[in-house]
């Protein structure tokens, strides 16, 4: 929902030509929006240099590919971040995966 809100804001900026809200190089998201618990990769989107995508045949290009081809800016990154706890994965890494020790009642397949 946050991404759609930011996309909406960015569309308003493009539609109404608000030149004063066009982000300049090195600007932070917190300069334009109220942010909460935002990592630096979202607060300074200019640091992102892309994934190095290959050029595609335009005939087979999807809408998501065209959306992802533009670098992020302060209007398109989320304004809040709610990370998940790694408690379960940390416990699983220490103790190992569950192993099933139940009785096997299936017939063995013949290898003939």
N, C-alpha and C positions, 0 to 999 in steps of 0.2 A: 504494500500500500504506500510505503514511503517513496519507493522508486517511481510510482505513478504520479505522486504529488510533485516530485522534483521534475519529472518529465513535463508535467502540466505547466510548472513555473517557467521552464525553459522555452516551451512553446509560446507562452505569453510574451516573453522577452523578444522572441523572434518576430511575432506578429505585430506587436505594438512599437517595435524599434526603440526600445529603451536603451539608448547608447550608454547611459551611466551605469547600467547593471551588466554590461558585457565584461566578462572577466579578462583581466590582463595576465600576462605571464607571471607566475609566482604568487598569485593571490590565493588566499585560503577560503575554504567553504565557510568558516566561522566569521569571515568579514561580511558575508552576504546573508547568512541564515543563522538562526539560533540552533546550536548543535548540542548533542548530549552524548557523552561517552564515545567520541568519534576517534578512531585510530588515525594516525598520520597519513596513511595511504588514501583515506577519504578526505581528510582536511586539506591535503596538498595534492590534488589530482594531477598536477603538472609533472610530478615525479614518475608517473606511469609512462612507460615507453612502448607499450603495446606487446603483442604476442608474436609479431613477425609473420603475419598471415600471408599466404600465397595469393597471387592474383587468380581470380576465378573467371570462368566464362560467364559473361553477364546474362546469358540465356538461362542459366541454372542458379542464379543468385537468389537467395531467399530474403525475406524482410528482416529476419534476425541477423543475417550476415551484413546487410547494409547498415543496420543499427549499430552493430558491433564494430564496424569499420571506422567509426568516428572516435577520437580520443575523448576520455572523460573530461569534464570541466566542473566548476563549482556548482552549476545548475543541474547536473545529471547524477551526481553522487548522492548517496543517502545522507540525511542529516542526523540520524541516530543509529547507534550500533548496539545490538543486544547479543553478545556472544554466548555460546552454550558452554556449560561446565564440561570438563574432560574427566570427571570423576570416574565414570564407568569404564572408559577406555584405559585410564591409568591403572585401575584395579585389575582389569583383564590382562594388561601387559605384565603385571607382576605375578599374577596367579596362573595365567595360561588359559587356553580355551577349554570349554567343557568337553569332557570325554564320556561317551556313552558306554557303560560297562554292563548293559542289560544282556539277557540271554538271547542268542541268535537262534531263531527257530526256522529260518528259511532253508530250503534245500540247496545244496551246492550244485552248480551247473557242471555238467559233464564237459570235458575238454576234448572229447573224441570227435 
